[in-house]
Amino acid sequence: MMKEHSIDETTIKKIVGHSGAMTLTERVYTHLDVQVLIDAINKIVGDIP
């Protein structure tokens, strides 16, 4: 469902808590803003009837 909304893989991993599956680059150099995570979740929740 997240892919259908064009949510990038790093954001998906962060939302579902799969930090172990994140690459070294994602863990060290990628700092996601909380608003990015909120927006991604709102895209998904908006589709739930």
N, C-alpha and C positions, 0 to 999 in steps of 0.2 A: 504494500500500500504506500509506503514512503517513497519508493522509486517512482510510482505513478505521479507523485507530486513534485518530482524533480528535486528531492532532498538529497544532498550529497552524502557520500558514504561516511565521511568523518562525523557529520552531524548525527547520522543514524546510529553509529557506534556509541557516540556520547550519550544519546537519549536512552538507548537500551542497556547501557552500562558495560559494554564489551571493550573496555579499555585495554584488556590483554590482547585483543585482536588488532589494536591500532599499531601502525608502524612507528618506528622510532621518530621519524619526521613528524607524524601526526601528534605524538605524545609531547615532543619537545618544542616544535616550532609552530604548532597550530593552537591558538588560543581563541576558542569560540566565545563570542559575546553571549550572555544569557538571553538577550533578545532574539538572537538567531535561533536558539533552541525553542523559545516560546513560540516564535512564528512558525517553525516547522511543526510543532505539536498542534497549533491552531489550524494548520492546513488539514491535518489528519482528522481532528475532532470535528471540523466543519462538515465532513462527509458522513458522519455518523448520524443516522436519522433519530 
